[in-house]
Amino acid sequence: MNELEDIVSQLEHGDVPLEKAIDLFQKGMQLSQLCGSKLSQVERKIEMIMEADGQIVKKPFDPLTEESGDSVG
């Protein structure tokens, strides 16, 4: 992630020769895809453990459907 941030910073400053900018852009895209892949793997592994009717229930974590930490009940 740090390497990707460094690449973005170099490209944003614009003082990089064109050839190097192209190489940095390609490397940045590879790192971005790697980070996205790792994030997807981690998201699939995350499970929430919820207590329902006195039983422990495991269900996949979906950040889009879960509430923002507010407890209901």
Biopython code that builds the backbone (N, CA, C, O; Angstrom):
import numpy as np
from Bio.PDB.StructureBuilder import StructureBuilder

atoms = [
    (1, "MET", "N", (0.824, -1.182, 0.000)),
    (1, "MET", "CA", (0.000, 0.000, 0.000)),
    (1, "MET", "C", (0.876, 1.257, 0.000)),
    (1, "MET", "O", (0.579, 2.230, -0.694)),
    (2, "ASN", "N", (1.948, 1.225, 0.780)),
    (2, "ASN", "CA", (2.856, 2.372, 0.812)),
    (2, "ASN", "C", (3.471, 2.624, -0.555)),
    (2, "ASN", "O", (3.615, 3.769, -0.982)),
    (3, "GLU", "N", (3.833, 1.540, -1.239)),
    (3, "GLU", "CA", (4.428, 1.681, -2.569)),
    (3, "GLU", "C", (3.428, 2.321, -3.532)),
    (3, "GLU", "O", (3.796, 3.172, -4.342)),
    (4, "LEU", "N", (2.180, 1.915, -3.440)),
    (4, "LEU", "CA", (1.139, 2.485, -4.296)),
    (4, "LEU", "C", (0.963, 3.977, -3.994)),
    (4, "LEU", "O", (0.817, 4.783, -4.913)),
    (5, "GLU", "N", (0.978, 4.339, -2.727)),
    (5, "GLU", "CA", (0.864, 5.751, -2.351)),
    (5, "GLU", "C", (2.040, 6.559, -2.880)),
    (5, "GLU", "O", (1.861, 7.691, -3.331)),
    (6, "ASP", "N", (3.244, 5.989, -2.828)),
    (6, "ASP", "CA", (4.428, 6.669, -3.359)),
    (6, "ASP", "C", (4.298, 6.902, -4.862)),
    (6, "ASP", "O", (4.633, 7.973, -5.367)),
    (7, "ILE", "N", (3.809, 5.889, -5.565)),
    (7, "ILE", "CA", (3.635, 6.002, -7.017)),
    (7, "ILE", "C", (2.628, 7.101, -7.343)),
    (7, "ILE", "O", (2.868, 7.929, -8.222)),
    (8, "VAL", "N", (1.510, 7.107, -6.638)),
    (8, "VAL", "CA", (0.486, 8.131, -6.872)),
    (8, "VAL", "C", (1.064, 9.516, -6.620)),
    (8, "VAL", "O", (0.825, 10.443, -7.394)),
    (9, "SER", "N", (1.814, 9.654, -5.552)),
    (9, "SER", "CA", (2.419, 10.938, -5.217)),
    (9, "SER", "C", (3.362, 11.407, -6.321)),
    (9, "SER", "O", (3.327, 12.572, -6.715)),
    (10, "GLN", "N", (4.201, 10.507, -6.818)),
    (10, "GLN", "CA", (5.139, 10.861, -7.892)),
    (10, "GLN", "C", (4.388, 11.301, -9.147)),
    (10, "GLN", "O", (4.762, 12.277, -9.796)),
    (11, "LEU", "N", (3.327, 10.571, -9.479)),
    (11, "LEU", "CA", (2.567, 10.899, -10.684)),
    (11, "LEU", "C", (1.793, 12.208, -10.520)),
    (11, "LEU", "O", (1.633, 12.958, -11.483)),
    (12, "GLU", "N", (1.318, 12.483, -9.313)),
    (12, "GLU", "CA", (0.575, 13.717, -9.075)),
    (12, "GLU", "C", (1.462, 14.953, -9.194)),
    (12, "GLU", "O", (1.004, 16.009, -9.632)),
    (13, "HIS", "N", (2.730, 14.824, -8.805)),
    (13, "HIS", "CA", (3.636, 15.963, -8.892)),
    (13, "HIS", "C", (3.952, 16.312, -10.342)),
    (13, "HIS", "O", (4.240, 17.469, -10.650)),
    (14, "GLY", "N", (3.902, 15.334, -11.227)),
    (14, "GLY", "CA", (4.067, 15.596, -12.649)),
    (14, "GLY", "C", (5.479, 15.891, -13.109)),
    (14, "GLY", "O", (5.678, 16.255, -14.268)),
    (15, "ASP", "N", (6.464, 15.747, -12.242)),
    (15, "ASP", "CA", (7.842, 16.034, -12.651)),
    (15, "ASP", "C", (8.606, 14.763, -13.012)),
    (15, "ASP", "O", (9.830, 14.710, -12.888)),
    (16, "VAL", "N", (7.885, 13.749, -13.454)),
    (16, "VAL", "CA", (8.464, 12.458, -13.817)),
    (16, "VAL", "C", (8.509, 12.376, -15.345)),
    (16, "VAL", "O", (7.522, 12.697, -16.006)),
    (17, "PRO", "N", (9.636, 11.953, -15.910)),
    (17, "PRO", "CA", (9.699, 11.781, -17.367)),
    (17, "PRO", "C", (8.615, 10.815, -17.852)),
    (17, "PRO", "O", (8.189, 9.925, -17.116)),
    (18, "LEU", "N", (8.184, 11.000, -19.079)),
    (18, "LEU", "CA", (7.074, 10.238, -19.635)),
    (18, "LEU", "C", (7.281, 8.731, -19.537)),
    (18, "LEU", "O", (6.374, 8.011, -19.121)),
    (19, "GLU", "N", (8.453, 8.248, -19.911)),
    (19, "GLU", "CA", (8.730, 6.802, -19.854)),
    (19, "GLU", "C", (8.571, 6.270, -18.433)),
    (19, "GLU", "O", (7.960, 5.224, -18.212)),
    (20, "LYS", "N", (9.131, 7.006, -17.477)),
    (20, "LYS", "CA", (9.031, 6.577, -16.081)),
    (20, "LYS", "C", (7.585, 6.664, -15.598)),
    (20, "LYS", "O", (7.133, 5.809, -14.837)),
    (21, "ALA", "N", (6.861, 7.688, -16.034)),
    (21, "ALA", "CA", (5.462, 7.842, -15.641)),
    (21, "ALA", "C", (4.636, 6.656, -16.131)),
    (21, "ALA", "O", (3.765, 6.165, -15.413)),
    (22, "ILE", "N", (4.906, 6.199, -17.345)),
    (22, "ILE", "CA", (4.185, 5.043, -17.885)),
    (22, "ILE", "C", (4.497, 3.805, -17.059)),
    (22, "ILE", "O", (3.597, 3.041, -16.713)),
    (23, "ASP", "N", (5.776, 3.606, -16.743)),
    (23, "ASP", "CA", (6.170, 2.456, -15.918)),
    (23, "ASP", "C", (5.522, 2.525, -14.534)),
    (23, "ASP", "O", (5.024, 1.521, -14.025)),
    (24, "LEU", "N", (5.533, 3.711, -13.933)),
    (24, "LEU", "CA", (4.921, 3.883, -12.613)),
    (24, "LEU", "C", (3.419, 3.622, -12.673)),
    (24, "LEU", "O", (2.855, 2.998, -11.774)),
    (25, "PHE", "N", (2.777, 4.102, -13.735)),
    (25, "PHE", "CA", (1.343, 3.889, -13.887)),
    (25, "PHE", "C", (1.027, 2.400, -13.989)),
    (25, "PHE", "O", (0.092, 1.918, -13.349)),
    (26, "GLN", "N", (1.803, 1.668, -14.789)),
    (26, "GLN", "CA", (1.583, 0.225, -14.928)),
    (26, "GLN", "C", (1.776, -0.485, -13.596)),
    (26, "GLN", "O", (0.972, -1.340, -13.225)),
    (27, "LYS", "N", (2.834, -0.136, -12.878)),
    (27, "LYS", "CA", (3.095, -0.741, -11.571)),
    (27, "LYS", "C", (1.969, -0.392, -10.595)),
    (27, "LYS", "O", (1.531, -1.239, -9.816)),
    (28, "GLY", "N", (1.509, 0.851, -10.642)),
    (28, "GLY", "CA", (0.413, 1.276, -9.775)),
    (28, "GLY", "C", (-0.867, 0.506, -10.050)),
    (28, "GLY", "O", (-1.587, 0.140, -9.121)),
    (29, "MET", "N", (-1.153, 0.257, -11.320)),
    (29, "MET", "CA", (-2.348, -0.517, -11.673)),
    (29, "MET", "C", (-2.233, -1.948, -11.153)),
    (29, "MET", "O", (-3.209, -2.507, -10.651)),
    (30, "GLN", "N", (-1.048, -2.541, -11.271)),
    (30, "GLN", "CA", (-0.837, -3.902, -10.759)),
    (30, "GLN", "C", (-1.045, -3.939, -9.249)),
    (30, "GLN", "O", (-1.714, -4.832, -8.730)),
    (31, "LEU", "N", (-0.472, -2.973, -8.552)),
    (31, "LEU", "CA", (-0.615, -2.919, -7.096)),
    (31, "LEU", "C", (-2.067, -2.672, -6.691)),
    (31, "LEU", "O", (-2.549, -3.247, -5.715)),
    (32, "SER", "N", (-2.756, -1.824, -7.436)),
    (32, "SER", "CA", (-4.163, -1.550, -7.152)),
    (32, "SER", "C", (-5.006, -2.814, -7.309)),
    (32, "SER", "O", (-5.883, -3.085, -6.489)),
    (33, "GLN", "N", (-4.741, -3.579, -8.355)),
    (33, "GLN", "CA", (-5.474, -4.831, -8.564)),
    (33, "GLN", "C", (-5.163, -5.833, -7.459)),
    (33, "GLN", "O", (-6.055, -6.542, -6.994)),
    (34, "LEU", "N", (-3.903, -5.895, -7.037)),
    (34, "LEU", "CA", (-3.510, -6.791, -5.950)),
    (34, "LEU", "C", (-4.226, -6.406, -4.653)),
    (34, "LEU", "O", (-4.744, -7.268, -3.943)),
    (35, "CYS", "N", (-4.250, -5.114, -4.353)),
    (35, "CYS", "CA", (-4.936, -4.643, -3.144)),
    (35, "CYS", "C", (-6.430, -4.961, -3.212)),
    (35, "CYS", "O", (-7.019, -5.393, -2.221)),
    (36, "GLY", "N", (-7.036, -4.750, -4.368)),
    (36, "GLY", "CA", (-8.453, -5.052, -4.536)),
    (36, "GLY", "C", (-8.741, -6.525, -4.349)),
    (36, "GLY", "O", (-9.747, -6.898, -3.746)),
    (37, "SER", "N", (-7.850, -7.368, -4.870)),
    (37, "SER", "CA", (-8.009, -8.815, -4.736)),
    (37, "SER", "C", (-7.904, -9.241, -3.277)),
    (37, "SER", "O", (-8.708, -10.038, -2.795)),
    (38, "LYS", "N", (-6.908, -8.704, -2.578)),
    (38, "LYS", "CA", (-6.735, -9.042, -1.164)),
    (38, "LYS", "C", (-7.926, -8.562, -0.339)),
    (38, "LYS", "O", (-8.377, -9.259, 0.569)),
    (39, "LEU", "N", (-8.430, -7.378, -0.654)),
    (39, "LEU", "CA", (-9.593, -6.853, 0.053)),
    (39, "LEU", "C", (-10.804, -7.754, -0.159)),
    (39, "LEU", "O", (-11.552, -8.022, 0.782)),
    (40, "SER", "N", (-10.998, -8.217, -1.375)),
    (40, "SER", "CA", (-12.117, -9.125, -1.657)),
    (40, "SER", "C", (-11.986, -10.421, -0.870)),
    (40, "SER", "O", (-12.974, -10.937, -0.349)),
    (41, "GLN", "N", (-10.757, -10.952, -0.783)),
    (41, "GLN", "CA", (-10.534, -12.183, -0.024)),
    (41, "GLN", "C", (-10.870, -11.971, 1.444)),
    (41, "GLN", "O", (-11.513, -12.816, 2.066)),
    (42, "VAL", "N", (-10.442, -10.857, 1.990)),
    (42, "VAL", "CA", (-10.692, -10.566, 3.401)),
    (42, "VAL", "C", (-12.186, -10.376, 3.647)),
    (42, "VAL", "O", (-12.716, -10.863, 4.646)),
    (43, "GLU", "N", (-12.862, -9.678, 2.751)),
    (43, "GLU", "CA", (-14.298, -9.467, 2.924)),
    (43, "GLU", "C", (-15.052, -10.789, 2.943)),
    (43, "GLU", "O", (-16.017, -10.944, 3.691)),
    (44, "ARG", "N", (-14.617, -11.742, 2.124)),
    (44, "ARG", "CA", (-15.286, -13.046, 2.106)),
    (44, "ARG", "C", (-15.052, -13.800, 3.406)),
    (44, "ARG", "O", (-15.884, -14.616, 3.803)),
    (45, "LYS", "N", (-13.932, -13.540, 4.076)),
    (45, "LYS", "CA", (-13.613, -14.260, 5.309)),
    (45, "LYS", "C", (-14.308, -13.675, 6.536)),
    (45, "LYS", "O", (-14.499, -14.360, 7.541)),
    (46, "ILE", "N", (-14.680, -12.407, 6.439)),
    (46, "ILE", "CA", (-15.292, -11.752, 7.604)),
    (46, "ILE", "C", (-16.670, -12.337, 7.867)),
    (46, "ILE", "O", (-17.506, -12.414, 6.966)),
    (47, "GLU", "N", (-16.892, -12.736, 9.068)),
    (47, "GLU", "CA", (-18.212, -13.216, 9.474)),
    (47, "GLU", "C", (-18.598, -12.515, 10.761)),
    (47, "GLU", "O", (-17.774, -12.285, 11.646)),
    (48, "MET", "N", (-19.840, -12.193, 10.833)),
    (48, "MET", "CA", (-20.335, -11.630, 12.083)),
    (48, "MET", "C", (-20.961, -12.739, 12.896)),
    (48, "MET", "O", (-21.651, -13.607, 12.361)),
    (49, "ILE", "N", (-20.717, -12.704, 14.190)),
    (49, "ILE", "CA", (-21.361, -13.653, 15.093)),
    (49, "ILE", "C", (-22.435, -12.877, 15.837)),
    (49, "ILE", "O", (-22.167, -11.905, 16.543)),
    (50, "MET", "N", (-23.621, -13.332, 15.654)),
    (50, "MET", "CA", (-24.749, -12.643, 16.286)),
    (50, "MET", "C", (-25.466, -13.594, 17.226)),
    (50, "MET", "O", (-25.547, -14.798, 16.985)),
    (51, "GLU", "N", (-25.975, -13.031, 18.283)),
    (51, "GLU", "CA", (-26.752, -13.834, 19.209)),
    (51, "GLU", "C", (-28.228, -13.641, 18.870)),
    (51, "GLU", "O", (-28.743, -12.523, 18.900)),
    (52, "ALA", "N", (-28.894, -14.736, 18.550)),
    (52, "ALA", "CA", (-30.314, -14.672, 18.194)),
    (52, "ALA", "C", (-31.049, -15.780, 18.927)),
    (52, "ALA", "O", (-30.706, -16.954, 18.785)),
    (53, "ASP", "N", (-32.044, -15.420, 19.698)),
    (53, "ASP", "CA", (-32.838, -16.387, 20.463)),
    (53, "ASP", "C", (-31.967, -17.283, 21.333)),
    (53, "ASP", "O", (-32.230, -18.480, 21.451)),
    (54, "GLY", "N", (-30.937, -16.715, 21.940)),
    (54, "GLY", "CA", (-30.075, -17.483, 22.828)),
    (54, "GLY", "C", (-29.086, -18.385, 22.121)),
    (54, "GLY", "O", (-28.334, -19.101, 22.783)),
    (55, "GLN", "N", (-29.062, -18.374, 20.816)),
    (55, "GLN", "CA", (-28.131, -19.205, 20.055)),
    (55, "GLN", "C", (-27.128, -18.308, 19.335)),
    (55, "GLN", "O", (-27.441, -17.183, 18.946)),
    (56, "ILE", "N", (-25.933, -18.826, 19.171)),
    (56, "ILE", "CA", (-24.918, -18.112, 18.407)),
    (56, "ILE", "C", (-25.130, -18.444, 16.936)),
    (56, "ILE", "O", (-25.157, -19.609, 16.541)),
    (57, "VAL", "N", (-25.277, -17.404, 16.145)),
    (57, "VAL", "CA", (-25.518, -17.582, 14.718)),
    (57, "VAL", "C", (-24.385, -16.909, 13.959)),
    (57, "VAL", "O", (-24.059, -15.751, 14.218)),
    (58, "LYS", "N", (-23.790, -17.630, 13.030)),
    (58, "LYS", "CA", (-22.751, -17.047, 12.185)),
    (58, "LYS", "C", (-23.367, -16.725, 10.837)),
    (58, "LYS", "O", (-24.081, -17.539, 10.252)),
    (59, "LYS", "N", (-23.080, -15.521, 10.352)),
    (59, "LYS", "CA", (-23.546, -15.171, 9.020)),
    (59, "LYS", "C", (-22.478, -14.326, 8.349)),
    (59, "LYS", "O", (-21.699, -13.660, 9.032)),
    (60, "PRO", "N", (-22.427, -14.340, 7.025)),
    (60, "PRO", "CA", (-21.432, -13.526, 6.325)),
    (60, "PRO", "C", (-21.655, -12.049, 6.617)),
    (60, "PRO", "O", (-22.794, -11.602, 6.746)),
    (61, "PHE", "N", (-20.582, -11.304, 6.719)),
    (61, "PHE", "CA", (-20.657, -9.871, 6.962)),
    (61, "PHE", "C", (-20.861, -9.155, 5.641)),
    (61, "PHE", "O", (-20.091, -9.353, 4.701)),
    (62, "ASP", "N", (-21.891, -8.324, 5.560)),
    (62, "ASP", "CA", (-22.147, -7.523, 4.374)),
    (62, "ASP", "C", (-22.210, -6.070, 4.813)),
    (62, "ASP", "O", (-23.221, -5.645, 5.373)),
    (63, "PRO", "N", (-21.151, -5.294, 4.572)),
    (63, "PRO", "CA", (-21.115, -3.919, 5.066)),
    (63, "PRO", "C", (-22.192, -3.032, 4.458)),
    (63, "PRO", "O", (-22.500, -1.978, 5.012)),
    (64, "LEU", "N", (-22.764, -3.432, 3.341)),
    (64, "LEU", "CA", (-23.795, -2.616, 2.708)),
    (64, "LEU", "C", (-25.149, -2.770, 3.370)),
    (64, "LEU", "O", (-25.979, -1.864, 3.292)),
    (65, "THR", "N", (-25.392, -3.911, 4.028)),
    (65, "THR", "CA", (-26.696, -4.137, 4.645)),
    (65, "THR", "C", (-26.668, -4.022, 6.155)),
    (65, "THR", "O", (-27.725, -3.915, 6.778)),
    (66, "GLU", "N", (-25.498, -4.040, 6.759)),
    (66, "GLU", "CA", (-25.398, -3.931, 8.215)),
    (66, "GLU", "C", (-25.588, -2.480, 8.629)),
    (66, "GLU", "O", (-25.213, -1.560, 7.902)),
    (67, "GLU", "N", (-26.171, -2.287, 9.798)),
    (67, "GLU", "CA", (-26.360, -0.945, 10.319)),
    (67, "GLU", "C", (-25.029, -0.400, 10.792)),
    (67, "GLU", "O", (-24.059, -1.148, 10.916)),
    (68, "SER", "N", (-24.971, 0.881, 11.054)),
    (68, "SER", "CA", (-23.724, 1.545, 11.400)),
    (68, "SER", "C", (-23.346, 1.371, 12.858)),
    (68, "SER", "O", (-22.906, 2.328, 13.496)),
    (69, "GLY", "N", (-23.507, 0.174, 13.400)),
    (69, "GLY", "CA", (-23.089, -0.101, 14.762)),
    (69, "GLY", "C", (-24.153, 0.129, 15.801)),
    (69, "GLY", "O", (-23.927, -0.133, 16.982)),
    (70, "ASP", "N", (-25.319, 0.615, 15.392)),
    (70, "ASP", "CA", (-26.407, 0.813, 16.341)),
    (70, "ASP", "C", (-26.995, -0.527, 16.715)),
    (70, "ASP", "O", (-27.236, -1.368, 15.849)),
    (71, "SER", "N", (-27.230, -0.734, 18.007)),
    (71, "SER", "CA", (-27.848, -1.991, 18.422)),
    (71, "SER", "C", (-29.357, -1.814, 18.447)),
    (71, "SER", "O", (-29.873, -0.788, 18.891)),
    (72, "VAL", "N", (-30.042, -2.817, 17.969)),
    (72, "VAL", "CA", (-31.496, -2.779, 17.914)),
    (72, "VAL", "C", (-32.033, -3.754, 18.933)),
    (72, "VAL", "O", (-31.555, -4.885, 19.024)),
    (73, "GLY", "N", (-33.025, -3.331, 19.705)),
    (73, "GLY", "CA", (-33.637, -4.296, 20.590)),
    (73, "GLY", "C", (-33.621, -3.879, 21.966)),
    (73, "GLY", "O", (-34.109, -4.602, 22.836)),
]
sb = StructureBuilder()
sb.init_structure("model")
sb.init_model(0)
sb.init_chain("A")
sb.init_seg("    ")
for serial, (resi, resn, name, xyz) in enumerate(atoms, 1):
    if name == "N":
        sb.init_residue(resn, " ", resi, " ")
    sb.init_atom(name, np.array(xyz, "f"), 0.0, 1.0, " ", f" {name:<3s}", serial, name[0])
structure = sb.get_structure()
